[in-house]
Amino acid sequence: MKKYLLSIFALLLPLLNFAQEAQEVGIDQKIDEAFGGATGWFVQFIFYQIPFTDEISVYWVLFPLIIGATYFTIYFKFINFGGFLTSINIVRGKYDELDHQEPLVGAGDSTPGGDAIETIKIEGHEGEVSHFQALTAALSATVGLGNIAGVAIAVSIGGAGATFWMIVAGLLGMASKFVECTLGVKYRDIAEDGTVYGGPMYYLTKGLKSKGLGGLGKVLAGLFAVFVIGGSFGGGNMFQVNQAFQLVESITGGEESFVHGYGWAFGLVMSILVGIVIIGGIKKIAKVTDKIVPFMVVIYVAASLFVIFANISMVGDAFAQIFNGAFSPEGIAGGAIGVLIQGFRRAAFSNEAGIGSSSIAHSAVKTKYAASEGMVALLEPFIDTVIVCTMTALVLIITGSLTGTGPANDAEAILLTSSAFGSVISWFPYVLTVAVVLFAFSTMISWSYYGFQGWAYLFGRTKKAEYTYKIIFCVFVIIGAAASLGSVIGFSDAMIFAMMVPNMIGLVILAPKVKAELKKYTDAIKARKA
């Protein structure tokens, strides 16, 4: 491990002078412009807006996400509500003994490509992490800046009513998460040493092959792998560290701050910390996230509750604004449809339901029942969107922080949320800054795992391929903190949403497989109770 850390440092040192020079002479801006010129067509395609009225345009990528989530909710008989208590019991470990019984016959399909161990052979290698650790590893990638900055943008542009549609999107997204994470476990590969390889690359390949669509599966899996690698370097890495540094710089004095102009140094420290964690793999990542994520969420929710209870007399009016604004907004963001779109758009950015990324983390769970982890995963959008995002929205509404025009970018949105908390808890912006840095850190380490899984699928599972990806990832941490990233971030966000296209096609086709897995698990629970 020390050898690989030294390799990272050797690569990083020459970048420090470049990063500092870039900020002085604007090289990063020139690179950003050139990159934008080369990739602009892709970004425009993914984020093409279908015009409905003069005021309202809708991103086409939202349609498959919303329609798919609604379809899964109905197809699985509202499992996002009926299975909620069972999901909590699984996380609590109530049904753990089911995973220690005799292994299921046919628990997974055979692995294509001649891998050493077939997925069916999980008797000796049930997985790498617990249900709770898999949940926190996935949550660490979704609970973050989207809950803080994204909500501020949604409610400042769409009004309080956008919160209602964020909640609806979160509830529907629970069904999408259930489907993709069940498939992630069902079709995962487990190597001889117990290392798990999972996610859409594998269920698209193996699942569609079982349906006689092997060729389509390979194409979709390859596309997803490319998109997830791009998303891990951009939205899951550079964007996170860039926004964390901007908030640190702002809270310490802005342009007068002692850290102004030293984004590269902040990035270097973060890259070292990220490198130490990610070289250890998913087990090390899970050990970190199962401590950081609950800590972050508890602090953030506790502060939100303090603001809410300190203004308890205003809570009723805040909820009235949310419900009234959802259906009868007055001149905000183009009317009711505009408010709905703001809510769904930001919820999709926040919880990633239907994108497929979370299934990569959940596939590493220790279980013999694929549906058990799908049940755990459906809690993720509930925690991320229904709880944390709603808390943020209530704070913004109660403190009167809605502007009606919206912040110019996510950095300003973070400052909007920070000032809202600061109006009630004067010292909390400093705590929020620490939380944002931790949010960014946990998101980066989880997305490094997502990107690596795509990398391993395309380039093989050798140690050389693994550490090549991880070193490149750490280099991008420094670049992200130091550079101007307008076009890069636009492209990386487009890559993340592009993941949805091949993933959602596979989810719809493989839904009957998930239903069979769900029946298998619920039958096992009933037999246990009997």
C-alpha positions as CSV (number, residue, x, y, z in Angstrom):
1,M,0.0,0.0,0.0
2,K,2.9,2.4,0.8
3,K,4.3,1.7,-2.6
4,Y,1.1,2.9,-4.3
5,L,0.8,5.9,-2.1
6,L,4.3,6.9,-3.1
7,S,3.4,6.5,-6.7
8,I,0.4,8.8,-6.2
9,F,2.7,11.5,-4.6
10,A,5.2,11.2,-7.4
11,L,2.5,11.9,-9.9
12,L,0.9,14.7,-7.9
13,L,4.0,16.8,-7.2
14,P,4.5,18.0,-10.8
15,L,0.8,18.9,-10.8
16,L,1.1,21.4,-7.9
17,N,3.1,23.9,-9.9
18,F,0.8,23.5,-12.9
19,A,-2.3,24.0,-10.7
20,Q,-0.8,27.2,-9.1
21,E,0.2,28.6,-12.5
22,A,-3.2,27.7,-13.9
23,Q,-4.9,29.9,-11.4
24,E,-2.5,32.8,-12.2
25,V,-2.5,32.7,-16.0
26,G,-5.9,31.2,-16.7
27,I,-4.7,28.0,-18.3
28,D,-7.5,26.1,-16.6
29,Q,-10.1,28.4,-18.2
30,K,-8.6,27.8,-21.6
31,I,-8.6,24.0,-21.1
32,D,-12.2,24.3,-19.9
33,E,-13.3,26.2,-23.0
34,A,-11.5,23.7,-25.3
35,F,-13.1,20.8,-23.4
36,G,-16.5,22.4,-23.7
37,G,-16.1,22.9,-27.4
38,A,-15.3,19.2,-27.8
39,T,-18.0,17.8,-25.6
40,G,-20.8,20.4,-25.9
41,W,-22.8,18.3,-28.3
42,F,-23.0,15.4,-25.8
43,V,-24.1,17.7,-23.0
44,Q,-26.7,19.4,-25.2
45,F,-28.1,16.0,-26.2
46,I,-28.4,14.6,-22.7
47,F,-29.9,17.8,-21.3
48,Y,-32.0,18.7,-24.3
49,Q,-35.2,20.4,-23.1
50,I,-38.5,19.7,-24.7
51,P,-40.5,22.9,-24.9
52,F,-44.1,22.8,-23.6
53,T,-44.9,26.5,-23.4
54,D,-42.9,29.7,-23.7
55,E,-42.0,29.5,-20.1
56,I,-41.7,25.7,-19.5
57,S,-39.1,23.3,-21.0
58,V,-38.5,19.8,-19.6
59,Y,-35.3,17.7,-19.8
60,W,-36.2,14.6,-21.8
61,V,-34.1,12.4,-19.4
62,L,-36.6,13.1,-16.6
63,F,-39.3,11.2,-18.5
64,P,-37.8,7.7,-18.4
65,L,-36.9,8.3,-14.7
66,I,-40.4,9.4,-13.7
67,I,-42.3,7.0,-15.9
68,G,-40.0,4.1,-14.9
69,A,-40.3,4.8,-11.2
70,T,-44.1,5.0,-11.5
71,Y,-44.2,1.7,-13.4
72,F,-42.0,-0.1,-10.8
73,T,-44.2,1.3,-8.0
74,I,-47.3,-0.2,-9.6
75,Y,-45.7,-3.4,-10.9
76,F,-44.3,-4.3,-7.4
77,K,-47.6,-3.4,-5.7
78,F,-46.3,-0.3,-3.9
79,I,-43.4,-2.0,-2.3
80,N,-42.0,1.4,-1.5
81,F,-44.7,1.6,1.2
82,G,-45.6,-2.0,2.0
83,G,-42.1,-3.1,2.3
84,F,-40.8,-0.2,4.5
85,L,-41.0,-1.9,7.9
86,T,-39.4,-5.1,6.5
87,S,-36.6,-3.0,5.1
88,I,-35.9,-1.5,8.5
89,N,-35.9,-4.9,10.1
90,I,-33.4,-6.2,7.6
91,V,-31.0,-3.3,8.4
92,R,-31.5,-4.1,12.1
93,G,-30.3,-7.6,11.4
94,K,-33.7,-9.3,12.3
95,Y,-33.4,-11.7,9.3
96,D,-29.6,-12.2,9.3
97,E,-30.0,-15.9,10.1
98,L,-31.6,-16.5,6.7
99,D,-28.2,-15.8,5.2
100,H,-26.5,-18.5,7.3
101,Q,-28.8,-21.3,6.1
102,E,-28.1,-23.6,3.2
103,P,-27.4,-21.6,0.0
104,L,-30.2,-21.2,-2.4
105,V,-30.2,-23.4,-5.5
106,G,-29.9,-21.2,-8.6
107,A,-29.1,-18.1,-6.6
108,G,-27.8,-16.2,-9.6
109,D,-27.0,-17.0,-13.2
110,S,-23.8,-18.3,-14.6
111,T,-21.1,-15.7,-15.4
112,P,-20.1,-15.1,-19.0
113,G,-16.5,-14.7,-20.0
114,G,-15.0,-17.7,-18.2
115,D,-14.6,-16.1,-14.7
116,A,-13.0,-18.2,-12.0
117,I,-16.1,-18.5,-9.9
118,E,-19.7,-18.5,-11.0
119,T,-22.2,-16.2,-9.3
120,I,-24.1,-19.3,-8.2
121,K,-21.2,-20.4,-6.0
122,I,-21.7,-18.0,-3.1
123,E,-21.5,-20.7,-0.4
124,G,-18.0,-19.6,0.6
125,H,-18.2,-15.9,-0.4
126,E,-21.5,-14.3,0.5
127,G,-20.2,-10.8,-0.1
128,E,-17.9,-8.2,1.5
129,V,-20.0,-5.9,3.7
130,S,-23.1,-5.9,5.9
131,H,-26.6,-4.6,4.9
132,F,-26.0,-1.5,7.0
133,Q,-22.5,-0.9,5.5
134,A,-23.8,-1.3,1.9
135,L,-26.6,1.2,2.7
136,T,-24.2,3.8,4.2
137,A,-21.7,3.3,1.3
138,A,-24.5,4.0,-1.2
139,L,-25.9,6.9,0.9
140,S,-22.5,8.5,1.1
141,A,-22.6,8.9,-2.6
142,T,-26.1,10.4,-2.7
143,V,-26.5,12.3,0.6
144,G,-24.4,15.4,0.0
145,L,-24.3,18.6,-1.9
146,G,-27.5,17.8,-3.7
147,N,-29.4,17.8,-0.4
148,I,-27.9,21.2,0.5
149,A,-27.3,23.1,-2.7
150,G,-29.8,21.3,-4.9
151,V,-32.7,21.9,-2.6
152,A,-31.8,25.6,-2.3
153,I,-31.9,25.9,-6.0
154,A,-35.2,24.0,-6.3
155,V,-37.1,26.1,-3.7
156,S,-35.6,29.4,-4.6
157,I,-36.6,29.0,-8.3
158,G,-39.8,26.8,-8.0
159,G,-41.0,28.1,-4.6
160,A,-42.0,26.0,-1.6
161,G,-44.2,23.8,-3.8
162,A,-41.1,22.2,-5.4
163,T,-40.5,20.5,-2.0
164,F,-43.7,18.5,-2.4
165,W,-42.6,17.2,-5.8
166,M,-39.2,16.3,-4.5
167,I,-40.9,14.2,-1.8
168,V,-43.1,12.5,-4.5
169,A,-40.0,11.8,-6.6
170,G,-38.2,10.4,-3.6
171,L,-41.1,8.1,-2.8
172,L,-41.4,6.8,-6.4
173,G,-37.6,6.5,-6.6
174,M,-37.7,3.9,-3.8
175,A,-39.1,1.4,-6.2
176,S,-36.4,2.0,-8.9
177,K,-33.7,1.6,-6.2
178,F,-35.3,-1.7,-5.1
179,V,-35.2,-3.1,-8.7
180,E,-31.7,-2.1,-9.6
181,C,-30.1,-3.1,-6.3
182,T,-31.9,-6.5,-6.3
183,L,-30.5,-7.1,-9.8
184,G,-27.0,-5.9,-8.7
185,V,-26.8,-8.7,-6.1
186,K,-28.5,-11.4,-8.3
187,Y,-26.0,-11.0,-11.2
188,R,-22.9,-10.0,-9.3
189,D,-19.5,-11.8,-9.9
190,I,-17.5,-13.0,-6.9
191,A,-13.8,-13.6,-7.5
192,E,-11.8,-16.4,-5.8
193,D,-10.6,-14.0,-3.1
194,G,-14.1,-12.9,-2.3
195,T,-13.9,-9.6,-4.1
196,V,-17.3,-8.6,-5.5
197,Y,-17.9,-7.1,-8.9
198,G,-21.4,-5.9,-9.5
199,G,-23.7,-3.3,-10.9
200,P,-25.5,-2.6,-14.1
201,M,-22.5,-3.8,-16.2
202,Y,-23.2,-7.3,-14.9
203,Y,-27.0,-7.5,-14.8
204,L,-27.2,-5.9,-18.2
205,T,-24.8,-8.5,-19.6
206,K,-26.0,-11.6,-17.8
207,G,-29.7,-10.7,-17.3
208,L,-30.4,-9.7,-20.9
209,K,-28.4,-12.8,-22.1
210,S,-30.9,-15.0,-20.1
211,K,-33.6,-13.2,-22.0
212,G,-32.0,-14.0,-25.4
213,L,-30.7,-10.4,-25.7
214,G,-27.0,-11.0,-25.2
215,G,-25.9,-8.7,-27.9
216,L,-28.0,-5.8,-26.6
217,G,-26.8,-6.5,-23.1
218,K,-23.1,-6.2,-24.0
219,V,-23.7,-2.9,-25.8
220,L,-25.7,-1.4,-22.9
221,A,-23.2,-2.7,-20.3
222,G,-20.3,-1.2,-22.3
223,L,-22.0,2.2,-22.6
224,F,-22.8,2.2,-18.9
225,A,-19.2,1.4,-17.9
226,V,-17.9,4.3,-20.0
227,F,-20.5,6.7,-18.5
228,V,-19.9,5.6,-14.9
229,I,-16.1,6.2,-15.3
230,G,-16.7,9.7,-16.7
231,G,-19.2,10.4,-13.9
232,S,-16.8,9.2,-11.2
233,F,-14.0,11.6,-12.4
234,G,-16.4,14.6,-12.8
235,G,-19.5,14.8,-10.7
236,G,-18.3,12.2,-8.2
237,N,-14.9,13.8,-7.8
238,M,-13.9,17.2,-9.2
239,F,-17.3,18.8,-8.6
240,Q,-17.4,17.6,-5.0
241,V,-13.9,18.8,-4.0
242,N,-14.4,22.1,-6.0
243,Q,-17.6,23.0,-4.2
244,A,-16.2,22.0,-0.8
245,F,-13.2,24.3,-1.3
246,Q,-15.4,27.2,-2.4
247,L,-17.4,26.9,0.9
248,V,-14.2,26.7,3.0
249,E,-12.8,29.7,1.2
250,S,-16.1,31.7,1.7
251,I,-16.4,30.9,5.4
252,T,-12.8,31.9,6.0
253,G,-13.0,35.3,4.4
254,G,-13.6,34.9,0.6
255,E,-11.0,36.6,-1.5
256,E,-9.3,37.7,1.7
257,S,-9.1,34.2,3.0
258,F,-5.7,32.6,3.8
259,V,-6.7,29.7,1.6
260,H,-7.5,31.9,-1.4
261,G,-5.5,30.7,-4.4
262,Y,-4.5,27.5,-2.7
263,G,-7.2,25.2,-4.0
264,W,-4.4,22.8,-5.1
265,A,-3.2,22.5,-1.5
266,F,-6.7,21.7,-0.3
267,G,-7.0,19.2,-3.2
268,L,-3.7,17.6,-2.3
269,V,-4.8,17.0,1.3
270,M,-8.1,15.6,0.1
271,S,-6.4,13.4,-2.5
272,I,-4.1,11.9,0.2
273,L,-7.0,11.1,2.4
274,V,-9.1,9.7,-0.4
275,G,-6.1,7.6,-1.6
276,I,-5.6,6.1,1.8
277,V,-9.2,4.9,1.9
278,I,-9.9,3.8,-1.7
279,I,-6.7,1.7,-2.0
280,G,-8.3,-0.5,0.7
281,G,-11.3,-1.3,-1.5
282,I,-15.0,-1.6,-0.6
283,K,-14.3,-3.0,2.9
284,K,-12.2,0.0,3.8
285,I,-14.7,2.4,2.2
286,A,-17.6,0.8,4.1
287,K,-15.7,1.0,7.4
288,V,-15.3,4.8,6.8
289,T,-18.8,5.5,5.4
290,D,-20.6,3.6,8.1
291,K,-19.1,6.0,10.6
292,I,-19.1,9.3,8.6
293,V,-22.6,9.0,7.0
294,P,-24.7,8.5,10.2
295,F,-22.6,11.2,11.9
296,M,-23.2,13.7,9.1
297,V,-26.8,13.0,8.8
298,V,-27.4,13.2,12.5
299,I,-25.7,16.6,12.8
300,Y,-27.5,18.0,9.8
301,V,-30.9,16.7,10.8
302,A,-30.3,17.8,14.4
303,A,-29.5,21.3,13.3
304,S,-32.5,21.3,10.9
305,L,-34.8,20.2,13.8
306,F,-33.4,22.9,16.0
307,V,-34.2,25.6,13.5
308,I,-37.6,24.1,12.9
309,F,-38.5,23.8,16.6
310,A,-37.1,27.2,17.4
311,N,-39.7,28.5,14.9
312,I,-42.4,25.9,15.7
313,S,-45.2,28.4,15.2
314,M,-44.2,28.8,11.6
315,V,-44.1,25.1,10.7
316,G,-47.8,24.9,9.9
317,D,-47.6,27.8,7.5
318,A,-44.4,26.3,5.9
319,F,-46.3,23.1,5.1
320,A,-49.2,25.1,3.8
321,Q,-46.8,26.9,1.5
322,I,-45.4,23.5,0.3
323,F,-48.8,22.0,-0.5
324,N,-50.4,25.1,-1.9
325,G,-47.4,25.9,-3.9
326,A,-47.3,22.4,-5.4
327,F,-50.7,22.9,-7.1
328,S,-51.4,26.6,-7.2
329,P,-48.2,28.5,-7.5
330,E,-48.5,32.2,-8.5
331,G,-46.1,33.1,-11.2
332,I,-43.3,31.0,-10.0
333,A,-41.1,29.1,-12.5
334,G,-43.9,28.9,-15.1
335,G,-46.7,27.6,-13.0
336,A,-47.5,24.2,-11.5
337,I,-45.7,22.2,-14.2
338,G,-42.6,24.3,-13.7
339,V,-42.7,23.7,-10.0
340,L,-43.1,20.0,-10.5
341,I,-40.1,19.8,-12.9
342,Q,-37.9,21.7,-10.4
343,G,-38.8,19.2,-7.7
344,F,-38.3,16.1,-9.8
345,R,-35.1,17.4,-11.4
346,R,-33.4,18.1,-8.1
347,A,-34.7,14.9,-6.5
348,A,-33.2,12.9,-9.4
349,F,-29.8,14.7,-9.0
350,S,-30.0,14.0,-5.3
351,N,-31.0,10.4,-4.9
352,E,-29.8,8.9,-8.3
353,A,-32.7,6.4,-8.3
354,G,-32.8,4.8,-11.7
355,I,-29.2,5.9,-12.6
356,G,-27.8,2.5,-11.5
357,S,-24.9,3.7,-9.5
358,S,-26.0,2.6,-6.1
359,S,-26.5,-1.0,-7.2
360,I,-22.7,-1.2,-7.5
361,A,-22.2,-0.5,-3.7
362,H,-25.2,-2.7,-2.7
363,S,-24.0,-5.6,-4.8
364,A,-21.1,-6.1,-2.3
365,V,-23.4,-7.0,0.5
366,K,-23.2,-10.3,2.5
367,T,-26.4,-12.1,1.6
368,K,-27.8,-15.1,-0.3
369,Y,-31.1,-13.4,-1.1
370,A,-30.8,-10.7,-3.8
371,A,-34.2,-9.1,-2.9
372,S,-33.0,-8.6,0.7
373,E,-30.6,-5.9,-0.4
374,G,-33.1,-4.5,-2.8
375,M,-35.4,-4.0,0.2
376,V,-32.6,-2.3,2.1
377,A,-31.8,0.0,-0.9
378,L,-35.4,1.4,-1.1
379,L,-34.7,3.2,2.2
380,E,-32.0,5.2,0.5
381,P,-34.2,7.7,-1.5
382,F,-36.5,8.0,1.6
383,I,-33.5,9.1,3.8
384,D,-31.9,11.1,1.1
385,T,-34.9,13.0,-0.4
386,V,-37.9,12.6,1.8
387,I,-36.1,13.3,5.1
388,V,-32.9,15.3,4.5
389,C,-34.1,17.3,1.5
390,T,-37.4,18.1,3.2
391,M,-35.5,19.3,6.3
392,T,-33.4,21.6,4.2
393,A,-36.5,23.0,2.4
394,L,-38.3,23.7,5.8
395,V,-35.3,25.6,7.1
396,L,-35.1,27.7,3.9
397,I,-38.9,28.4,4.0
398,I,-39.0,29.2,7.8
399,T,-36.0,31.5,7.7
400,G,-37.4,33.4,4.7
401,S,-34.5,32.5,2.5
402,L,-36.5,32.1,-0.8
403,T,-35.4,34.6,-3.4
404,G,-37.7,33.9,-6.3
405,T,-34.8,34.0,-8.8
406,G,-32.5,31.3,-7.5
407,P,-28.8,31.3,-7.0
408,A,-26.5,31.5,-10.0
409,N,-24.8,28.2,-9.3
410,D,-24.4,25.4,-6.7
411,A,-21.7,27.3,-4.8
412,E,-24.1,30.2,-4.2
413,A,-26.8,27.7,-3.3
414,I,-24.6,26.2,-0.6
415,L,-24.0,29.8,0.8
416,L,-27.8,30.4,0.7
417,T,-28.4,27.3,2.9
418,S,-25.5,28.2,5.1
419,S,-26.9,31.7,5.7
420,A,-30.4,30.3,6.4
421,F,-29.0,28.1,9.2
422,G,-26.7,31.0,10.4
423,S,-29.8,33.3,10.9
424,V,-30.9,31.0,13.7
425,I,-27.6,29.3,14.8
426,S,-24.9,31.9,14.4
427,W,-22.0,29.4,14.5
428,F,-23.6,26.7,12.4
429,P,-22.2,27.8,9.1
430,Y,-18.8,26.6,10.4
431,V,-20.3,23.3,11.3
432,L,-22.0,23.1,7.9
433,T,-18.6,23.7,6.2
434,V,-17.1,20.7,8.0
435,A,-20.2,18.7,7.1
436,V,-19.9,19.7,3.4
437,V,-16.2,18.7,3.4
438,L,-17.2,15.3,4.9
439,F,-20.1,15.0,2.4
440,A,-17.7,15.7,-0.4
441,F,-15.1,13.2,1.0
442,S,-17.6,10.4,1.5
443,T,-19.1,11.0,-2.0
444,M,-15.7,10.9,-3.6
445,I,-14.6,7.6,-2.0
446,S,-17.9,5.9,-2.9
447,W,-17.8,7.2,-6.5
448,S,-14.2,6.0,-6.8
449,Y,-15.6,2.5,-6.2
450,Y,-18.4,3.0,-8.8
451,G,-15.9,4.2,-11.4
452,F,-13.4,1.4,-10.6
453,Q,-16.1,-1.2,-11.2
454,G,-16.7,0.2,-14.6
455,W,-13.0,0.4,-15.2
456,A,-12.5,-3.2,-14.1
457,Y,-15.3,-4.3,-16.5
458,L,-13.6,-2.7,-19.5
459,F,-9.9,-3.2,-18.7
460,G,-9.8,-6.3,-16.5
461,R,-9.5,-7.1,-12.8
462,T,-5.7,-7.0,-12.5
463,K,-4.0,-5.0,-9.7
464,K,-2.3,-2.9,-12.4
465,A,-5.6,-1.8,-13.8
466,E,-7.0,-1.2,-10.3
467,Y,-4.2,1.0,-9.1
468,T,-4.0,2.8,-12.5
469,Y,-7.6,3.9,-12.0
470,K,-7.2,4.9,-8.4
471,I,-4.1,6.9,-9.1
472,I,-5.8,8.8,-11.9
473,F,-8.8,9.4,-9.6
474,C,-6.6,10.9,-6.9
475,V,-4.9,13.2,-9.5
476,F,-8.4,14.5,-10.5
477,V,-9.0,15.4,-6.9
478,I,-6.3,18.1,-7.1
479,I,-7.3,19.2,-10.5
480,G,-10.9,19.6,-9.3
481,A,-10.0,21.8,-6.3
482,A,-7.7,24.1,-8.3
483,A,-9.4,24.5,-11.7
484,S,-12.3,26.3,-13.3
485,L,-14.7,23.5,-14.1
486,G,-17.7,24.9,-15.9
487,S,-17.6,22.6,-19.0
488,V,-16.1,19.7,-17.2
489,I,-18.9,19.7,-14.7
490,G,-21.5,20.0,-17.3
491,F,-20.1,17.0,-19.2
492,S,-19.7,14.9,-16.0
493,D,-23.3,15.6,-15.0
494,A,-24.4,14.6,-18.5
495,M,-22.4,11.4,-18.1
496,I,-24.2,10.6,-14.8
497,F,-27.6,11.1,-16.4
498,A,-26.5,9.2,-19.5
499,M,-26.1,6.2,-17.2
500,M,-29.8,6.1,-16.8
501,V,-30.5,5.3,-20.5
502,P,-28.9,1.8,-20.7
503,N,-29.8,1.1,-17.0
504,M,-33.5,1.9,-17.3
505,I,-33.8,-0.3,-20.5
506,G,-32.4,-3.2,-18.5
507,L,-34.5,-2.6,-15.5
508,V,-37.8,-2.7,-17.4
509,I,-36.8,-5.9,-19.3
510,L,-35.6,-7.7,-16.1
511,A,-38.4,-6.6,-13.8
512,P,-40.0,-10.2,-13.8
513,K,-36.6,-11.6,-12.6
514,V,-36.8,-9.2,-9.6
515,K,-40.4,-10.2,-8.9
516,A,-39.2,-13.9,-8.7
517,E,-36.4,-12.9,-6.3
518,L,-38.8,-11.0,-4.1
519,K,-41.2,-13.9,-3.9
520,K,-38.2,-16.2,-3.0
521,Y,-37.2,-13.9,-0.1
522,T,-40.7,-13.2,1.2
523,D,-41.4,-16.9,1.2
524,A,-38.2,-17.5,3.3
525,I,-39.3,-14.8,5.8
526,K,-42.8,-16.4,6.1
527,A,-41.2,-19.9,6.6
528,R,-39.0,-18.4,9.3
529,K,-42.0,-16.9,11.2
530,A,-43.9,-20.2,10.8
